[in-house]
Amino acid sequence: MIPEQYKDLLNTTALAHIATIGPKGEPQVNPVWFHWDGSYIQFSQTTTRQKYRNLQRDPHIALSIVDPQNPYRYIEIRGVVARVEDDPDLAFINGMAKKYLGVDQYPYHQPNDQRIVIYVEPEHTSQMG
């Protein structure tokens, strides 16, 4: 599904801009840290975030990743949420903190945060550059 010449973007520390559909049909876009496992794009959220509520209502999602070395090269991926998993020991978000910040523990965790991992199954891509 992901063109070979764009897979390198999925292994950078670029942010993915994730778009979901809000409760009144409006788009909502936020940058997130992400992980690509070869099948799914994964990202962390807390259960109180609007993005998570949007995806509970409508699992369709789009994301774009811009090449950090060339802002005119990017990939857009559209897909659906395949599953959501709890992250009770913060293993996933700590892994993202290691990737993006170079630290072993996610420094912004709040005691009441319930973290989840969202798995996105790509269904369509478009790209440029």
Helices and strands as residue ranges (DSSP letters): G 4-11, E 16-21, E 27-32, E 35-36, E 41-46, H 50-57, E 60-67, E 70-86, H 91-101, E 115-128
